Amino acid sequence: MEIRRKIRKFKSLALFGICLALLWPAEVWAAKAAPAPLEVIVLGSGGPRPFGRGGSSYVVEVDGVPRILVDAGPGAFVRIGELGLDLSDVDTVLLTHLHIDHSGDLPAFFNARALSADGPITYKIFGPDGAGLFPKTSRFVDLLVGDGGAFAYQTTFGADEKFVVKDLAINLNPTETRIVDEKGLTIDEIATHHGDCPSVAYRISYKGVTVVFSGDMDASAIPNLEKLAKDANLLIFNCAVLDPPGSPKQLYELHTPPKKIGEAAKAAGVKSILLSHTAPDVESREAAVRASIRANFSGPVAFATDRLKVPVR
């Protein structure tokens, strides 16, 4: 009798557990799991035109803690609030280039970070050197928050802030440079090409997983991107155009079409692709874009949306 009673109790507990598994949202169980070594949170997945999504921006979590901001397009400030992100450990900023749709919310990010700080902040900021109409990144930051800058008050508003800015080489050669190496977290960069706007791509690695951000780039920079993205778990590639002649001719001097993205991903041996910085005309042809990429790349291909969270395992 005692054995039967224990068996009945065990079955009841097992059934209860199954019911919980069926009734509880998947998010509840996910919250109990260990965080991925890296997780990408998409703050903005749009481009320069206003069609309801933020400009390109991402936060990268390391062991579940937000640590790195990659670009800061318009709308990033709003998404940070919507997601309730804790910015207290975000001290590294990676700027792929200085177009407005990738950098317009940088002072707003500084503002949000300072108002939630409980002590001094030292930012490590990386971005391209200057050329033509575009200042080097150190000058750009100084024009925003330096002495006499547009928002000079920022350094006295909420927290003491220090900005350590490194300007990255923009000559299109295959030199890959390590810019961060601390406690197992590494960040590498390489120059890309985005018309007349200096640009770079970034590779973030931690605990054996890697995510690469292409930024905006035209096809002339693909050899550099392939080198940087070698064997990456996730390649976030900005997909702003259709295959020729589906988009205006001048845009191919700024962006890489889907077929070339697929070829680059295959050559680099990446495991998966997340397409971002997409416009309505690209989204409306999602099936064609996927088919074009899959002509060369057989791994998972997804489209980014604002507030999307992507664990990198």
VOTOR-881343 format. One record per residue: residue in three letters; z negated, y, x negated of N, C-alpha, C, CB in turn; residue number from 1; chain. Coordinates in steps of 0.2 Angstrom, whole numbers. Each point is the difference from the previous one (the first is absolute). Glycine has a CB too. Example, Ala and Ser with C-alpha at 12.3 -4.5 7.8 and 13.67 -1.06 7.14 Angstrom:
BEGIN
GUNU,res,nZ,nY,nX,caZ,caY,caX,cZ,cY,cX,cbZ,cbY,cbX,n,chain
GUNU,ala,-39,-28,-66,0,6,4,0,6,-4,-6,-6,9,1,A
GUNU,ser,10,11,-7,-1,6,-4,-3,5,4,10,-3,-6,2,A
//
This chain:
BEGIN
GUNU,res,nZ,nY,nX,caZ,caY,caX,cZ,cY,cX,cbZ,cbY,cbX,n,chain
GUNU,met,0,-6,-4,0,6,4,0,6,-4,-6,-6,9,1,A
GUNU,glu,2,6,-15,0,6,-4,6,1,-3,-12,-2,-2,2,A
GUNU,ile,16,-3,0,6,1,-3,5,3,4,-2,-10,-7,3,A
GUNU,arg,2,7,14,5,3,5,-1,7,1,0,-11,5,4,A
GUNU,arg,-7,13,-5,-2,7,2,3,5,-6,-10,-4,6,5,A
GUNU,lys,9,1,-12,3,4,-6,7,1,0,-9,-4,-6,6,A
GUNU,ile,13,-2,8,7,1,1,2,5,5,1,-12,-4,7,A
GUNU,arg,-4,12,10,2,4,5,-2,7,-2,-3,-8,9,8,A
GUNU,lys,-2,10,-13,-1,6,-2,5,3,-5,-12,-2,1,9,A
GUNU,phe,14,-3,-6,5,2,-4,7,1,3,-6,-7,-8,10,A
GUNU,lys,8,3,13,6,2,4,-1,7,3,2,-13,2,11,A
GUNU,ser,-8,14,1,0,7,4,1,5,-5,-8,-5,8,12,A
GUNU,leu,5,5,-14,0,5,-5,7,1,-3,-11,-2,-3,13,A
GUNU,ala,15,-4,3,7,0,-3,4,4,6,-2,-11,-7,14,A
GUNU,leu,1,9,13,4,3,5,-2,7,1,0,-10,6,15,A
GUNU,phe,-6,12,-7,-2,8,-1,4,3,-5,-11,-3,5,16,A
GUNU,gly,11,0,-11,4,3,-5,7,1,1,-8,-5,-8,17,A
GUNU,ile,11,0,11,8,0,2,1,6,5,1,-12,-2,18,A
GUNU,cys,-6,13,7,1,5,5,0,7,-4,-6,-8,9,19,A
GUNU,leu,1,8,-13,-1,7,-4,7,1,-4,-12,-1,-1,20,A
GUNU,ala,15,-4,-2,6,1,-4,6,2,5,-4,-9,-8,21,A
GUNU,leu,4,7,14,5,1,5,-1,7,3,1,-12,3,22,A
GUNU,leu,-8,14,-2,-1,6,4,-1,6,-5,-5,-6,9,23,A
GUNU,trp,3,6,-15,-1,5,-4,6,3,-3,-11,-5,-3,24,A
GUNU,pro,12,11,2,6,3,-2,1,-2,-8,0,10,8,25,A
GUNU,ala,7,-11,-10,1,-2,-7,-3,5,-5,10,-6,4,26,A
GUNU,glu,-11,12,-2,-2,5,-4,-8,-2,-2,8,9,5,27,A
GUNU,val,-11,-12,0,-7,-1,-2,-1,-5,-5,-3,2,12,28,A
GUNU,trp,7,-8,-12,0,-5,-5,3,3,-6,1,-9,8,29,A
GUNU,ala,4,13,-8,3,3,-6,-6,4,-4,12,0,5,30,A
GUNU,ala,-16,4,-1,-5,4,-3,-5,-4,-4,1,8,9,31,A
GUNU,lys,-2,-15,-7,-5,-4,-3,3,-3,-7,-5,-2,11,32,A
GUNU,ala,11,2,-11,4,-3,-6,-1,5,-6,8,-7,7,33,A
GUNU,ala,-8,4,-13,0,4,-6,6,5,0,-7,-9,-7,34,A
GUNU,pro,6,15,4,6,4,0,5,-2,-5,-7,9,4,35,A
GUNU,ala,13,-8,-3,6,-1,-5,-2,4,-6,9,-3,9,36,A
GUNU,pro,-6,1,-15,-1,4,-6,3,7,1,0,-11,-7,37,A
GUNU,leu,6,11,10,3,7,1,2,0,8,4,1,-12,38,A
GUNU,glu,-5,4,15,3,1,7,3,7,0,-9,-8,5,39,A
GUNU,val,15,8,-2,3,7,1,0,2,7,8,-3,-9,40,A
GUNU,ile,-11,9,10,0,3,6,5,6,1,-12,-3,0,41,A
GUNU,val,17,2,4,5,5,1,-2,6,4,8,-10,0,42,A
GUNU,leu,-9,15,-3,-2,7,4,7,3,3,-10,2,-8,43,A
GUNU,gly,15,-2,4,6,2,3,6,-4,-2,-5,12,-1,44,A
GUNU,ser,10,-14,6,5,-4,-2,7,4,2,-7,-10,2,45,A
GUNU,gly,7,16,-1,6,4,2,3,3,-6,-5,2,11,46,A
GUNU,gly,10,2,-9,3,4,-6,0,8,2,7,-10,-2,47,A
GUNU,pro,-3,14,-1,0,7,1,1,3,7,4,0,-12,48,A
GUNU,arg,-1,-4,16,1,3,7,-6,-2,5,12,-1,-2,49,A
GUNU,pro,-14,6,6,-6,-1,5,2,-5,6,-5,11,-4,50,A
GUNU,phe,4,-17,3,1,-4,6,-6,-5,2,12,0,-3,51,A
GUNU,gly,-18,3,2,-6,-3,3,-4,-4,-5,6,0,10,52,A
GUNU,arg,-4,-1,-16,-3,-4,-5,-2,5,-6,6,-11,3,53,A
GUNU,gly,-11,9,-7,-2,4,-6,5,-1,-6,-12,-1,4,54,A
GUNU,gly,12,6,-8,4,0,-6,-3,-5,-5,4,12,1,55,A
GUNU,ser,0,-15,-5,-2,-5,-5,-7,1,-3,12,-3,-2,56,A
GUNU,ser,-17,-2,4,-6,0,-3,-4,-7,1,-1,13,2,57,A
GUNU,tyr,-3,-15,-7,-3,-6,0,-7,1,-3,11,-7,0,58,A
GUNU,val,-16,3,2,-6,-1,-4,0,-8,-2,-6,10,7,59,A
GUNU,val,4,-11,-13,-1,-7,-3,-7,-1,0,11,0,-6,60,A
GUNU,glu,-14,-6,9,-6,-2,-1,-1,-5,-5,-2,2,12,61,A
GUNU,val,-3,-2,-16,-2,-5,-5,-6,-3,2,6,7,-9,62,A
GUNU,asp,-6,-14,10,-6,-3,2,-2,3,6,-3,-4,-11,63,A
GUNU,gly,7,6,16,-2,3,6,-3,7,0,-3,-11,3,64,A
GUNU,val,4,14,-9,-3,7,0,6,5,-2,-11,-4,-4,65,A
GUNU,pro,13,9,9,5,5,-2,-1,3,-7,1,2,13,66,A
GUNU,arg,4,-3,-17,0,3,-7,6,4,-2,-7,-10,-2,67,A
GUNU,ile,13,9,5,6,3,-3,4,3,6,0,-8,-10,68,A
GUNU,leu,2,15,9,4,3,5,7,0,-4,-9,7,5,69,A
GUNU,val,14,-10,-1,7,0,-2,4,5,4,-1,-12,-5,70,A
GUNU,asp,3,18,3,3,5,3,-4,3,6,11,-6,-3,71,A
GUNU,ala,-9,11,5,-4,4,5,4,4,5,-10,0,-8,72,A
GUNU,gly,14,-4,12,5,4,4,-4,3,6,9,-8,-4,73,A
GUNU,pro,-5,13,8,-3,3,6,-2,-6,5,7,11,-2,74,A
GUNU,gly,-13,-10,4,-3,-5,5,-5,-5,-3,11,1,5,75,A
GUNU,ala,-12,-1,-12,-5,-4,-3,-7,2,2,8,-2,-10,76,A
GUNU,phe,-9,8,10,-7,3,2,-2,-3,7,2,10,-7,77,A
GUNU,val,3,-10,12,-1,-2,6,-2,-8,0,7,9,5,78,A
GUNU,arg,-3,-12,-8,0,-8,0,-7,-2,-4,12,-1,0,79,A
GUNU,ile,-14,5,-5,-7,-2,-3,-5,1,5,4,4,-11,80,A
GUNU,gly,-4,1,15,-5,1,6,0,-5,5,1,12,-2,81,A
GUNU,glu,5,-14,4,1,-5,5,-2,-7,-2,10,6,4,82,A
GUNU,leu,-9,-7,-10,-2,-7,-3,-8,0,-2,12,-2,-4,83,A
GUNU,gly,-15,8,4,-7,0,-3,-1,-2,-7,-3,-2,12,84,A
GUNU,leu,8,4,-16,0,-2,-7,-6,3,-4,13,-2,0,85,A
GUNU,asp,-16,-2,-4,-5,3,-4,3,2,-7,-9,-7,5,86,A
GUNU,leu,9,13,-6,4,3,-6,-4,0,-6,7,6,7,87,A
GUNU,ser,-14,-8,-7,-5,2,-5,2,-3,-7,-8,1,9,88,A
GUNU,asp,12,-6,-9,2,-3,-6,7,1,-2,-8,-9,2,89,A
GUNU,val,12,13,2,7,1,-2,0,6,-5,4,-4,12,90,A
GUNU,asp,-2,1,-18,0,5,-6,7,0,-4,-13,-1,-1,91,A
GUNU,thr,17,-3,3,7,-1,-3,5,2,5,-4,-9,-8,92,A
GUNU,val,9,14,6,5,2,4,7,-1,-4,-8,9,6,93,A
GUNU,leu,12,-13,-3,7,-1,-3,5,3,5,-4,-11,-5,94,A
GUNU,leu,8,16,2,5,3,3,7,-2,-2,-8,10,1,95,A
GUNU,thr,12,-13,3,7,-2,-2,4,6,-2,-1,-11,7,96,A
GUNU,his,1,16,-3,4,6,-1,-3,6,5,10,-7,-4,97,A
GUNU,leu,-7,13,3,-4,5,3,4,3,6,-4,3,-11,98,A
GUNU,his,8,-7,14,3,2,6,-6,1,6,11,-6,-3,99,A
GUNU,ile,-9,11,7,-6,1,5,-2,-6,4,5,12,1,100,A
GUNU,asp,0,-16,1,-2,-6,4,-4,-5,-4,10,2,7,101,A
GUNU,his,-11,-1,-13,-5,-4,-4,-6,3,-3,11,-6,-3,102,A
GUNU,ser,-11,13,3,-6,3,-3,-3,6,4,6,-3,-10,103,A
GUNU,gly,-3,4,16,-2,6,4,-7,0,2,11,0,4,104,A
GUNU,asp,-14,-6,-3,-7,-1,2,-5,-1,-6,4,-4,11,105,A
GUNU,leu,-2,5,-17,-5,-1,-6,-6,5,1,10,-3,-7,106,A
GUNU,pro,-9,10,8,-6,4,1,-4,-2,6,6,9,-6,107,A
GUNU,ala,-3,-12,11,-4,-2,6,-4,-6,-2,8,4,8,108,A
GUNU,phe,-6,-9,-13,-3,-5,-2,-6,2,-4,10,-7,0,109,A
GUNU,phe,-9,12,-5,-5,2,-4,-6,3,5,8,3,-10,110,A
GUNU,asn,-6,1,15,-5,2,4,-4,-5,4,8,10,2,111,A
GUNU,ala,-5,-15,0,-3,-6,4,-5,-3,-5,10,-2,8,112,A
GUNU,arg,-8,1,-14,-4,-4,-5,-6,4,-2,11,-6,-4,113,A
GUNU,ala,-10,12,3,-6,5,-2,-5,0,5,8,7,-7,114,A
GUNU,leu,-6,-6,13,-5,1,6,-4,-7,1,8,9,5,115,A
GUNU,ser,-6,-14,-7,-4,-6,1,-3,-3,-7,8,-3,9,116,A
GUNU,ala,-8,8,-14,-2,-2,-7,-8,1,0,11,2,-5,117,A
GUNU,asp,-14,-6,1,-7,1,-1,-2,2,-8,-3,-8,10,118,A
GUNU,gly,8,10,-13,0,2,-7,6,2,-3,-9,-8,-1,119,A
GUNU,pro,10,10,-5,6,2,-3,5,-5,0,-6,7,-8,120,A
GUNU,ile,13,-4,8,6,-5,0,4,2,-6,-1,-1,13,121,A
GUNU,thr,3,-4,-16,5,0,-5,7,-4,2,-9,2,-9,122,A
GUNU,tyr,14,2,11,6,-4,2,4,-1,-6,0,6,11,123,A
GUNU,lys,3,-12,-11,6,-2,-5,6,0,4,-8,-7,-8,124,A
GUNU,ile,12,12,6,7,1,4,6,-1,-5,-6,8,8,125,A
GUNU,phe,10,-12,-5,6,-1,-4,6,1,4,-6,-9,-6,126,A
GUNU,gly,11,12,3,7,2,3,5,2,-5,-7,3,10,127,A
GUNU,pro,13,-2,-8,5,1,-5,0,7,-3,7,-8,7,128,A
GUNU,asp,-4,8,-13,1,6,-4,5,5,5,-2,-6,-12,129,A
GUNU,gly,3,12,10,4,4,4,7,1,-3,-10,6,2,130,A
GUNU,ala,14,-4,3,7,1,-2,4,4,5,0,-10,-6,131,A
GUNU,gly,4,15,5,4,4,5,-5,4,4,9,-9,0,132,A
GUNU,leu,-9,8,7,-4,4,4,-7,-3,1,11,3,6,133,A
GUNU,phe,-12,-9,-9,-6,-3,1,-5,0,-6,6,-8,7,134,A
GUNU,pro,-12,11,-6,-5,1,-5,-3,-7,-2,-3,11,4,135,A
GUNU,lys,1,-11,-10,-4,-7,-2,-6,0,4,4,1,-12,136,A
GUNU,thr,-6,-7,13,-6,-2,4,-6,4,-1,4,-11,1,137,A
GUNU,ser,-6,12,-8,-6,4,-2,1,7,3,-2,-7,-10,138,A
GUNU,arg,8,10,9,1,7,3,0,0,8,7,2,-10,139,A
GUNU,phe,-5,-7,13,0,-1,7,-7,0,2,11,-6,0,140,A
GUNU,val,-15,2,-3,-8,0,2,-3,7,-1,0,-12,-2,141,A
GUNU,asp,2,15,-4,-3,6,-1,2,6,5,0,-3,-12,142,A
GUNU,leu,6,3,14,3,4,5,-4,-1,7,11,1,-6,143,A
GUNU,leu,-13,-7,7,-4,-1,6,-7,2,0,7,-9,2,144,A
GUNU,val,-11,6,-7,-7,1,-1,-3,3,-6,0,-10,8,145,A
GUNU,gly,4,12,-13,-2,3,-6,-2,8,1,8,-8,-6,146,A
GUNU,asp,-10,11,1,-2,7,1,6,4,2,-9,-1,-9,147,A
GUNU,gly,9,5,14,5,4,3,5,-4,4,-1,7,-10,148,A
GUNU,gly,0,-14,11,4,-4,4,-1,1,7,-1,-8,-8,149,A
GUNU,ala,6,5,12,0,1,7,-7,-1,4,12,-3,0,150,A
GUNU,phe,-15,-3,-3,-7,-2,3,-5,0,-5,6,-7,9,151,A
GUNU,ala,-6,12,-13,-5,0,-6,-7,-1,3,7,8,-6,152,A
GUNU,tyr,-9,-6,12,-7,-1,3,-2,-7,0,2,10,7,153,A
GUNU,gln,3,-15,-7,-1,-7,1,-6,-2,-5,12,-2,4,154,A
GUNU,thr,-11,4,-10,-5,-3,-5,-7,3,1,9,-1,-8,155,A
GUNU,thr,-10,5,13,-7,2,1,-2,-1,7,2,9,-8,156,A
GUNU,phe,2,-14,12,-1,-1,7,-2,-7,1,9,9,3,157,A
GUNU,gly,-15,-11,-3,-2,-6,1,-3,-4,-6,8,0,10,158,A
GUNU,ala,-4,0,-15,-2,-4,-6,3,4,-7,-1,-11,7,159,A
GUNU,asp,-2,10,-12,3,2,-7,5,-5,-1,-11,5,-4,160,A
GUNU,glu,17,-3,3,6,-4,-2,3,2,-6,2,-1,12,161,A
GUNU,lys,0,-5,-16,4,1,-6,6,-4,1,-10,2,-7,162,A
GUNU,phe,16,1,4,6,-3,1,3,-2,-7,2,6,11,163,A
GUNU,val,-1,-12,-12,3,-2,-7,7,-3,2,-12,-3,-5,164,A
GUNU,val,17,7,3,7,-2,2,4,-2,-6,-1,9,10,165,A
GUNU,lys,5,-14,-9,4,-2,-5,7,0,2,-9,-8,-5,166,A
GUNU,asp,14,11,2,7,1,1,3,-6,-3,0,13,1,167,A
GUNU,leu,4,-17,3,4,-6,-2,7,2,-2,-8,-7,7,168,A
GUNU,ala,10,3,-12,7,1,-2,5,-2,5,-4,-2,-12,169,A
GUNU,ile,10,6,12,4,-1,6,7,-2,-3,-6,9,7,170,A
GUNU,asn,7,-10,-13,7,-2,-3,1,-7,2,-1,7,-10,171,A
GUNU,leu,7,-8,13,1,-7,3,1,-5,-6,5,6,11,172,A
GUNU,asn,-10,-8,-14,1,-6,-4,-5,-5,1,3,8,-9,173,A
GUNU,pro,-3,-14,7,-4,-6,2,-7,0,-3,11,-6,1,174,A
GUNU,thr,-14,12,-3,-7,0,-2,-5,-1,5,4,7,-9,175,A
GUNU,glu,-8,-12,9,-5,-1,5,-7,2,-3,7,-9,6,176,A
GUNU,thr,-11,13,-3,-6,3,-3,-6,-2,4,7,9,-5,177,A
GUNU,arg,-12,-11,2,-6,-2,3,-4,7,0,0,-12,-3,178,A
GUNU,ile,-2,14,9,-4,6,1,-7,-1,2,10,6,3,179,A
GUNU,val,-12,-12,0,-7,-1,2,-1,-8,-3,0,9,10,180,A
GUNU,asp,-6,-10,-13,-2,-6,-2,-8,0,0,11,-2,-7,181,A
GUNU,glu,-14,0,13,-7,0,0,-3,-6,5,0,13,-3,182,A
GUNU,lys,-4,-17,0,-4,-5,4,5,-4,4,-10,8,1,183,A
GUNU,gly,15,-10,-5,5,-5,3,6,3,4,-9,-8,0,184,A
GUNU,leu,8,15,2,5,3,4,5,4,-5,-8,2,10,185,A
GUNU,thr,14,-4,-9,5,4,-4,6,3,4,-2,-8,-9,186,A
GUNU,ile,4,14,6,5,3,4,6,2,-5,-8,5,8,187,A
GUNU,asp,14,-7,-7,6,1,-5,5,5,4,-2,-11,-6,188,A
GUNU,glu,6,14,2,5,5,4,6,-1,-4,-9,8,4,189,A
GUNU,ile,14,-6,-1,7,1,-3,4,5,3,0,-12,-3,190,A
GUNU,ala,4,16,-1,4,5,3,6,-3,5,-2,7,-10,191,A
GUNU,thr,3,-4,15,6,-2,5,4,7,1,-7,-9,6,192,A
GUNU,his,11,9,-1,5,5,0,1,2,8,6,-3,-11,193,A
GUNU,his,-7,9,13,1,2,7,3,7,0,-11,-6,3,194,A
GUNU,gly,18,5,-5,4,7,0,-3,4,-5,3,-1,12,195,A
GUNU,asp,-4,8,-10,-2,5,-5,-8,0,0,10,6,2,196,A
GUNU,cys,-13,-10,2,-8,0,0,-3,-6,-5,1,5,12,197,A
GUNU,pro,-4,-3,-17,-4,-5,-4,-4,-4,4,0,8,-10,198,A
GUNU,ser,0,-15,8,-3,-5,4,-2,-6,-5,6,4,10,199,A
GUNU,val,-12,-7,-7,-2,-6,-4,-2,-5,5,-4,7,-10,200,A
GUNU,ala,3,-14,8,-2,-5,4,-6,-3,-3,11,-3,4,201,A
GUNU,tyr,-16,0,0,-6,-3,-3,-1,-7,2,-5,11,2,202,A
GUNU,arg,1,-14,-7,-2,-7,1,-7,-1,-1,11,-4,-4,203,A
GUNU,ile,-15,2,10,-7,-1,0,-2,-7,0,-1,11,6,204,A
GUNU,ser,-3,-14,-11,-2,-7,-1,-7,0,0,11,-3,-6,205,A
GUNU,tyr,-14,-3,9,-7,-1,0,-1,-7,2,-3,12,3,206,A
GUNU,lys,-1,-16,-7,-2,-7,2,6,-4,1,-11,4,4,207,A
GUNU,gly,17,-3,-8,5,-5,1,5,2,5,-7,-8,-4,208,A
GUNU,val,6,13,8,5,3,5,3,7,-2,-6,-7,9,209,A
GUNU,thr,12,8,-7,3,6,-1,4,3,6,1,-4,-12,210,A
GUNU,val,-1,11,12,4,3,5,4,6,-4,-9,-3,10,211,A
GUNU,val,15,4,-8,4,5,-3,3,4,5,3,-8,-9,212,A
GUNU,phe,-4,15,8,3,5,4,6,3,-3,-12,3,4,213,A
GUNU,ser,18,-3,-1,6,2,-3,0,8,0,6,-11,4,214,A
GUNU,gly,-9,14,1,1,7,2,8,1,2,-9,3,-8,215,A
GUNU,asp,11,3,8,7,1,2,4,-1,-6,-3,8,9,216,A
GUNU,met,9,-12,-9,4,0,-6,7,-2,2,-10,-3,-7,217,A
GUNU,asp,15,5,3,6,-3,1,2,-6,-4,4,12,3,218,A
GUNU,ala,2,-15,-2,1,-6,-3,1,0,-7,5,-3,10,219,A
GUNU,ser,-4,9,-13,0,0,-7,-6,-2,-4,8,9,2,220,A
GUNU,ala,-14,-9,1,-6,-1,-3,-2,-8,2,-4,12,1,221,A
GUNU,ile,8,-16,2,-2,-7,1,-2,-4,-6,8,1,10,222,A
GUNU,pro,-4,0,-16,-3,-4,-6,-7,2,-1,12,-1,-4,223,A
GUNU,asn,-14,7,4,-7,2,-1,-5,-3,5,4,10,-6,224,A
GUNU,leu,-2,-10,12,-4,-3,5,-1,-7,0,4,9,7,225,A
GUNU,glu,2,-13,-9,-1,-7,-1,-5,-2,-5,12,-1,4,226,A
GUNU,lys,-12,5,-10,-4,-1,-5,-7,1,2,8,3,-8,227,A
GUNU,leu,-10,2,12,-7,2,2,-2,-5,5,2,12,-2,228,A
GUNU,ala,2,-15,6,-2,-4,6,0,-7,-2,5,8,8,229,A
GUNU,lys,-4,-10,-14,1,-7,-2,-6,-4,3,6,3,-10,230,A
GUNU,asp,-4,-8,14,-5,-5,3,-5,3,4,2,-7,-10,231,A
GUNU,ala,-1,13,13,-5,3,4,-1,-4,7,3,11,-5,232,A
GUNU,asn,-9,-11,7,-1,-3,7,3,4,5,-11,-4,-4,233,A
GUNU,leu,10,11,4,3,4,5,4,6,-3,-10,-3,8,234,A
GUNU,leu,16,4,-6,4,6,-2,1,5,6,6,-7,-8,235,A
GUNU,ile,-9,13,8,1,4,5,6,5,-2,-13,0,4,236,A
GUNU,phe,18,-1,0,6,3,-2,2,5,6,4,-10,-7,237,A
GUNU,asn,-3,16,5,2,5,5,8,-1,2,-8,9,-5,238,A
GUNU,cys,9,-10,11,6,-1,3,2,5,5,-2,-12,-1,239,A
GUNU,ala,6,17,-2,2,6,4,7,0,2,-9,6,-6,240,A
GUNU,val,13,-11,4,7,0,2,2,-7,1,2,10,-7,241,A
GUNU,leu,4,-10,11,3,-6,2,5,-2,-6,-1,2,12,242,A
GUNU,asp,4,-8,-12,5,-1,-5,6,4,1,-4,-12,0,243,A
GUNU,pro,8,14,-5,6,5,1,5,-4,4,-2,5,-11,244,A
GUNU,pro,5,-1,16,0,8,1,-5,2,5,12,0,-5,245,A
GUNU,gly,-17,-4,7,-4,1,6,-4,7,0,0,-12,1,246,A
GUNU,ser,-1,15,-7,-4,6,-1,4,5,-3,-11,-7,-1,247,A
GUNU,pro,9,13,2,4,6,-4,0,-1,-7,-4,8,8,248,A
GUNU,lys,10,-7,-11,2,-2,-7,-5,3,-5,12,0,4,249,A
GUNU,gln,-14,6,-3,-5,3,-5,-7,-3,0,6,11,2,250,A
GUNU,leu,-8,-15,3,-6,-3,0,0,-6,-5,-2,3,12,251,A
GUNU,tyr,8,-6,-14,0,-5,-5,-1,2,-7,8,-6,8,252,A
GUNU,glu,-8,13,-9,-2,3,-6,-8,1,-1,11,6,0,253,A
GUNU,leu,-14,-8,6,-7,1,0,-4,-7,1,2,12,4,254,A
GUNU,his,1,-17,0,-3,-6,2,4,-6,-1,-5,7,9,255,A
GUNU,thr,1,-13,-9,3,-6,-1,2,-4,7,-6,0,-11,256,A
GUNU,pro,12,-2,12,1,-4,6,-3,-7,0,11,7,1,257,A
GUNU,pro,-11,-10,5,-3,-6,1,3,-6,-4,-3,4,11,258,A
GUNU,lys,9,-4,-12,3,-6,-4,-3,1,-7,11,0,7,259,A
GUNU,lys,-11,6,-10,-2,1,-7,-8,-2,0,9,9,-2,260,A
GUNU,ile,-13,-7,7,-7,-2,0,-1,-8,0,-2,11,7,261,A
GUNU,gly,6,-14,-3,0,-8,-1,2,-2,-7,3,-1,13,262,A
GUNU,glu,2,3,-16,2,-2,-6,-5,2,-5,12,2,3,263,A
GUNU,ala,-16,3,-3,-5,2,-5,-6,-4,1,4,12,0,264,A
GUNU,ala,-6,-14,7,-6,-4,1,1,-7,-3,-2,7,10,265,A
GUNU,lys,8,-10,-9,2,-6,-3,0,0,-7,7,-3,10,266,A
GUNU,ala,-4,8,-13,0,0,-8,-7,1,-3,11,5,1,267,A
GUNU,ala,-15,-2,3,-7,1,-3,-5,-6,2,2,13,1,268,A
GUNU,gly,0,-17,4,-4,-6,1,-6,2,5,4,-5,-11,269,A
GUNU,val,-3,11,15,-6,2,4,-1,-5,5,2,12,-3,270,A
GUNU,lys,-8,-13,6,-2,-5,5,2,3,7,-9,-4,-7,271,A
GUNU,ser,8,11,8,1,2,7,1,8,0,-8,-9,5,272,A
GUNU,ile,12,11,0,2,7,0,-3,4,7,10,-3,-7,273,A
GUNU,leu,-13,9,6,-1,4,5,4,6,0,-12,-4,0,274,A
GUNU,leu,16,5,5,5,6,0,-4,6,4,10,-8,0,275,A
GUNU,ser,-10,14,-4,-3,5,3,4,6,-1,-11,-4,-3,276,A
GUNU,his,9,10,5,4,7,0,6,-1,4,-5,2,-12,277,A
GUNU,thr,5,-6,17,6,-1,4,1,5,5,-2,-12,-1,278,A
GUNU,ala,8,13,3,2,5,5,2,-3,7,4,8,-9,279,A
GUNU,pro,-3,-5,14,2,-3,6,7,-4,0,-6,9,6,280,A
GUNU,asp,10,-6,-10,7,-4,0,-1,-6,-4,6,11,0,281,A
GUNU,val,-10,-12,-5,-2,-6,-3,-3,-5,4,-1,6,-11,282,A
GUNU,glu,-5,-3,15,-3,-5,4,4,-3,6,-10,7,-3,283,A
GUNU,ser,15,-3,5,4,-2,6,5,-5,-2,-1,11,5,284,A
GUNU,arg,1,-12,-12,5,-5,-3,-4,-6,-4,9,9,0,285,A
GUNU,glu,-15,-10,3,-5,-4,-4,3,-7,-1,-9,6,5,286,A
GUNU,ala,12,-9,0,3,-7,-1,5,0,-6,-2,-2,12,287,A
GUNU,ala,6,8,-12,6,0,-5,-3,1,-7,8,5,8,288,A
GUNU,val,-14,0,-8,-3,1,-7,-3,-7,-2,-3,12,3,289,A
GUNU,arg,-1,-15,1,-3,-7,-2,6,-5,-3,-9,2,9,290,A
GUNU,ala,14,-2,-5,6,-5,-2,3,2,-7,2,-2,12,291,A
GUNU,ser,-2,9,-13,3,2,-6,-4,-2,-6,5,10,6,292,A
GUNU,ile,-12,-9,-5,-5,-1,-5,0,-8,-1,-7,10,2,293,A
GUNU,arg,7,-14,3,0,-7,0,6,-3,-3,-8,0,9,294,A
GUNU,ala,13,3,-10,6,-2,-3,-2,-2,-8,8,7,8,295,A
GUNU,asn,-13,-4,-10,-2,-1,-7,-7,-3,-1,8,9,-4,296,A
GUNU,phe,-12,-6,9,-8,-1,-1,-2,-5,6,-1,12,-6,297,A
GUNU,ser,-3,-17,4,-2,-5,5,-7,1,2,8,-8,-4,298,A
GUNU,gly,-12,12,1,-7,1,2,-1,4,6,-3,-1,-12,299,A
GUNU,pro,-3,2,14,-2,4,6,2,7,-1,-10,-7,2,300,A
GUNU,val,13,10,4,2,7,0,-3,3,6,10,-2,-6,301,A
GUNU,ala,-14,8,5,-4,3,6,2,7,0,-9,-8,0,302,A
GUNU,phe,8,12,6,1,7,0,-7,3,1,12,-1,5,303,A
GUNU,ala,-13,6,-9,-7,4,0,0,4,7,-1,0,-13,304,A
GUNU,thr,-5,1,15,-2,5,5,-6,3,-2,5,-7,9,305,A
GUNU,asp,-7,13,-6,-6,4,-2,-6,-5,2,6,11,2,306,A
GUNU,arg,-11,-11,-6,-6,-3,1,0,-8,-1,-3,9,8,307,A
GUNU,leu,9,-11,-10,1,-7,-2,-5,-2,-6,12,0,5,308,A
GUNU,lys,-15,-6,-5,-4,-2,-5,3,-6,-3,-11,5,5,309,A
GUNU,val,12,-6,-12,4,-5,-3,-5,-3,-5,12,5,3,310,A
GUNU,pro,-15,-11,-2,-4,-3,-6,5,-3,-5,-10,-2,8,311,A
GUNU,val,9,3,-14,4,-3,-5,-4,-6,-4,6,11,-2,312,A
GUNU,arg,-4,-17,4,-4,-6,-3,5,-4,-4,-7,0,10,313,A
//
